[in-house]
Amino acid sequence: MSLFGAIAAGMTGLDANAQALGSISANISNLNTVGYKRNETRFQTLVSPGLGGLNKPSGVLPSARNLIDQQGLMQTSSTSTHLGITGDGFFVVADISNPTNTTGTFQFTRAGQFEPDKDGNLVNTSGFFLRGWAIDPTNGTITDDRGSLTATETVNVADIAGSATITSNVSLEMNLNSEEIITGAPTANTIIAAATGQTVTGTTALNSAAVAGGSQLANGDAVTITVTNAGATNLAAGNDQTSGTITFTFNSTPDATANQFSTLNELKALIDSNVGMSASVVGGTLTVTGDPRSTLVTAVGAGNGARLLAAGTTAATYVPTASATNMASGAITPSFKRSVQIFDSKGAAHTLSFAFLKSNHANTYYTEVFIEPAGDTNLAIVDGIVAHGRIRFNTDGTIDIPNTDAAFRGAENGGNDLTINYSTAQGATTPQTIKLDLGANGTANGVTQFAAASSLDEFTVDGAIFGQLASISVNDGGTITALFDNGTSRDLYKLPLATFTNSNGLDNLGKNTFQQTTTSGAFNLQEAGTGGAGSVSPASFEASTVDLADEFTDMIITQQAFSANGKVVSVGTELMDEVIRLIR
């Protein structure tokens, strides 16, 4: 290498290290720049291949390189729309809010300090608009065209309409007491006191009337009734009988009058057909069976026969479709009642009540479901009743879905779902269909009938009242969601993350944005968490990848290298001066 070659090599060294110092300076100045990727200057030998010889003149050629693939540390933020990426992906941004194939440019960035501008568009500190795939509010899907940047939209969080969610599912976990006493409105017995002809009713009324109406029966008494054509013995009053004996003595043949009897078999037939109980005759013994809580024995016959009167109680006739005889109107007191709140399509709340009445049929509860107040509905059935029927149970207390009436089996079990037709004044979507879940057949995970107090242990109702936008959230999958003050939410956008075969080959456009090059390869849009794109870190941002200690170390090395190259140039210059002086 000639003297001039040495000086030239030293000059390239000065230039290369000056450039390296420039990279160090840029890194240090961007120490706090969000999403900044440090760069470095690399050196390679500069050779003049056109010059012959084994020792060709050489120098150094600097090459600046962005270390874009380095992951920066995540720093937390109080702003939910500040976003970072843990992984290899990049946010898609645009320099205008509505770019097309011919206007505006799409770029890529890791600088995720996005906040709404005056129009509600999410914009980062460099003024670039965040792009995302819009989510269809009806089915929650995004576009199938995921390879095109123009298929994305600028993320906008302004003018998001309030949200109301209609109730479509109600599930109940409750117990109906298997030992519930059958209740109802008792009917008083009316008799005529033989001595005075005065009408008296009930045990108390007879006792206070001071008339000879007959003997009062007490539990366990033995009573002899003598039957003749001349008159009758009246059992004027009594309590519910669970034991005791009644003996009938026939002194003559009764008149051929309806409802008279002269044999036990005739009495059995009269009991079976008139008083709502069942009787049997075995070996001269007449046995009458029935539920004293629900059976009323009334007087039978007229004329010269015996009249058997017994005080008792009976449930009033239950007819769910008539106001005078259903639970919804209050005419019948239910064994158990509970209410839940449901919501129509406008978010208006309605009270949906469940009333249960113990049936005298084994393992059965009459059930009514109705809206309160009834004026909210426009139904053919009175009193706001949505559904009525019987819920049946197995002998082990679990629900018997196949034998439960269709009104409560659910459509999936060959029955019906609840259907509510609102009045026109409500203005809500009608009819509203609600799936009622009473539990799986033969299991205790829903409605049961055990020997325990009736109780509603747990219920689940979907839907919500009308709510206003409260905040915006982003999850690690890149889904941007609107949160409303009624507790509901709505997914708005899905953020695509762009990946590249060689991200270090991207062209740095400044403002922490990049564009693809032939060296980087074409972009590939991915959903977060797939294809190596990484995950989105909400309420955080990626810090600069600059390490100040490393930069100071490189600065010292660069300073020494620059000084050394300067010395080479200085010495070479002095030697050249010596050569010139030799010529003199």
C-alpha positions, 0 to 999 in steps of 0.5 A, spaced: 500 500 500 502 506 498 503 512 502 497 515 499 493 509 500 495 509 507 492 516 508 486 514 504 484 508 508 485 513 514 480 517 511 475 512 510 476 510 517 474 517 520 468 517 515 466 510 518 467 512 525 463 518 524 457 515 521 458 510 527 458 516 532 451 518 528 448 512 529 450 512 537 447 519 537 441 517 534 440 512 539 441 516 545 436 521 542 431 516 541 432 513 548 424 515 550 421 514 543 416 509 544 417 503 539 424 506 537 428 500 534 436 502 535 440 502 529 448 500 529 453 501 524 457 495 521 464 495 518 466 492 512 473 492 508 473 496 502 478 494 497 480 496 490 480 490 486 482 493 479 489 495 482 494 489 482 498 486 487 497 482 493 496 488 498 491 491 494 489 498 497 483 498 502 479 502 507 473 501 511 466 501 508 460 503 513 453 500 513 448 502 517 443 497 520 436 498 523 435 492 528 428 492 527 426 485 530 429 486 537 423 486 542 423 492 547 420 492 554 413 493 555 411 499 559 404 499 563 399 505 561 393 508 564 390 508 557 386 502 554 388 504 547 395 504 548 398 498 545 404 494 544 406 487 541 410 481 544 412 478 538 414 479 531 408 483 528 407 490 526 400 494 527 397 496 520 397 504 519 395 509 514 397 516 513 390 519 512 383 516 515 380 513 508 386 511 504 384 507 497 389 504 492 390 510 489 390 515 495 394 515 501 399 510 504 399 504 508 405 503 513 407 499 519 409 500 526 410 498 533 409 505 536 402 503 539 400 510 543 393 510 540 388 515 542 382 518 539 382 524 535 376 529 535 373 524 530 374 518 534 379 515 530 385 512 533 391 515 532 398 515 534 403 520 536 406 520 529 399 522 526 398 515 523 391 512 523 390 505 526 387 500 521 383 494 523 378 488 521 371 491 522 367 485 526 360 484 524 355 485 530 350 480 528 354 474 527 361 476 530 365 475 524 370 479 520 372 479 512 374 473 509 379 478 505 385 478 510 390 479 505 388 486 502 390 492 506 384 496 503 380 490 506 381 494 513 378 500 516 380 506 520 378 504 527 373 509 530 370 509 537 366 515 536 358 515 536 357 508 538 350 507 539 347 504 546 346 497 547 340 493 550 340 485 550 334 482 549 333 476 554 333 469 550 335 464 556 332 463 563 335 457 567 332 456 574 335 452 580 330 451 585 326 446 590 319 445 591 317 442 597 315 435 596 311 435 603 307 442 601 300 442 604 295 442 599 291 449 600 285 452 597 279 456 599 274 451 603 267 450 602 263 450 608 257 445 610 250 447 611 245 443 615 238 445 617 237 444 625 231 439 626 229 442 632 228 449 629 229 449 622 235 454 623 240 454 618 247 453 621 254 452 617 261 450 620 263 447 627 263 454 630 256 456 627 253 450 630 256 450 637 254 458 638 247 457 635 244 453 641 240 449 637 239 441 637 243 440 631 245 433 633 252 430 636 258 433 635 264 428 633 270 428 636 276 424 633 276 417 635 268 417 637 264 411 636 257 414 633 251 409 632 246 412 626 239 408 626 236 408 620 228 408 619 223 411 615 221 416 620 227 420 620 234 421 620 240 422 625 244 428 623 251 429 624 251 436 625 258 438 625 265 435 626 273 435 625 277 432 620 276 425 622 282 420 621 280 414 626 273 412 629 267 408 628 261 409 625 255 403 625 249 403 621 243 400 624 237 398 619 230 398 622 226 398 616 227 398 608 228 405 606 224 408 601 226 407 593 229 414 593 235 416 590 241 416 594 239 412 599 242 405 601 241 399 605 247 395 604 254 397 604 255 396 597 250 401 596 253 406 600 260 404 597 257 406 590 254 412 593 261 414 596 264 413 589 260 417 585 258 423 589 263 425 595 270 424 591 273 419 595 274 411 594 270 406 598 271 398 598 267 393 602 271 387 604 268 382 609 263 386 611 268 392 612 267 399 609 273 402 608 273 410 605 280 413 603 281 420 601 286 426 602 283 430 608 286 436 606 283 436 599 276 432 600 270 434 602 264 430 604 257 433 602 251 431 604 247 425 600 240 424 599 234 426 601 227 424 605 227 418 610 235 416 609 241 418 613 245 424 611 252 423 613 255 430 614 263 431 615 267 437 615 273 438 611 277 442 606 278 442 599 282 446 594 278 451 590 277 449 583 284 451 579 283 453 572 289 457 570 285 460 564 280 464 568 282 470 573 277 467 578 281 461 579 288 462 577 294 464 581 296 470 576 290 474 578 291 472 586 285 468 586 289 462 588 295 462 593 301 459 590 305 454 594 311 458 592 312 464 588 318 467 585 320 472 580 326 474 575 327 480 571 327 480 564 329 485 558 325 486 551 329 488 545 329 495 547 332 494 554 326 495 558 325 491 564 319 486 565 318 482 571 317 474 569 314 471 575 313 463 576 308 460 581 307 453 583 301 450 586 302 443 589 297 438 586 293 432 589 296 428 584 303 425 586 309 428 584 306 434 581 306 441 581 301 446 577 305 452 574 304 458 571 309 463 568 306 470 567 308 477 566 307 482 572 303 487 571 299 484 566 298 490 562 305 489 559 303 483 555 297 482 549 296 475 550 289 471 549 290 468 556 288 472 561 292 476 567 299 476 563 300 468 563 305 466 558 305 459 560 301 454 564 301 446 565 304 441 570 311 440 572 312 432 574 318 429 578 320 422 579 320 418 585 327 420 587 325 428 587 328 429 580 325 432 574 321 428 570 322 432 563 318 427 558 312 427 563 312 434 564 307 438 560 310 441 553 309 448 556 315 447 560 319 441 556 323 446 552 323 446 544 329 441 544 325 436 548 319 436 544 316 441 548 315 449 547 319 455 549 316 461 552 313 466 548 311 473 550 307 477 546 308 485 548 302 490 548 303 495 542 304 500 547 311 497 549 314 498 542 318 492 543 320 486 538 314 481 539 314 475 540 320 474 544 322 467 545 325 465 551 328 458 552 327 456 559 332 451 562 329 447 568 335 442 568 336 435 565 331 430 566 333 425 572 338 430 575 338 435 581 341 440 577 335 444 576 328 444 579 327 438 584 322 436 589 325 434 595 322 434 602 325 441 604 323 448 604 321 451 597 327 455 595 330 459 589 337 457 590 340 460 583 337 463 577 341 465 570 338 471 566 341 473 560 339 480 557 340 487 559 337 494 560 339 499 555 346 502 556 351 507 554 358 507 552 362 507 558 369 505 555 373 501 550 378 495 552 383 491 547 384 484 549 391 480 547 388 477 541 387 484 538 379 485 539 377 492 540 371 492 545 366 497 547 364 496 554 357 499 556 354 501 563 349 496 563 355 490 563 354 488 556 359 489 551 360 489 543 366 487 539 368 492 534 374 491 531 380 485 530 387 488 529 391 485 524 398 484 525 403 484 519 409 479 519 415 479 514 420 474 512 426 479 514 423 485 518 430 488 518 430 489 511 424 494 512 425 501 509 425 506 515 420 512 513 421 515 519 416 517 525 417 510 527 414 507 521 416 502 515 414 499 509 416 493 505 422 492 500 424 486 496 429 485 502 424 484 507 419 480 503 411 481 502 407 483 508 402 477 511 396 479 515 395 475 521 390 475 527 394 476 534 397 469 536 397 466 530 403 465 525 408 468 529 405 475 529 405 475 537 400 478 542 397 485 543 399 488 550 393 492 552 394 498 556 401 498 555 406 500 550 413 498 547 419 502 550 425 504 545 430 498 544 436 503 546 440 501 552 444 507 554 450 503 557 451 499 550 451 506 547 456 509 551 461 503 551 460 503 543 461 511 543 468 510 547 470 505 542 468 509 536 472 515 539 478 511 540 477 508 533 476 515 530 482 518 534 487 512 531 484 513 524 486 521 525 493 519 527 494 515 521 492 521 517 496 525 521 502 521 520 501 519 513 501 527 512 507 528 515 511 522 511 508 526 505 511 532 507 518 529 508 518 526 501 516 533 498 522 536 502 527 530 499 525 533 492 527 540 495 
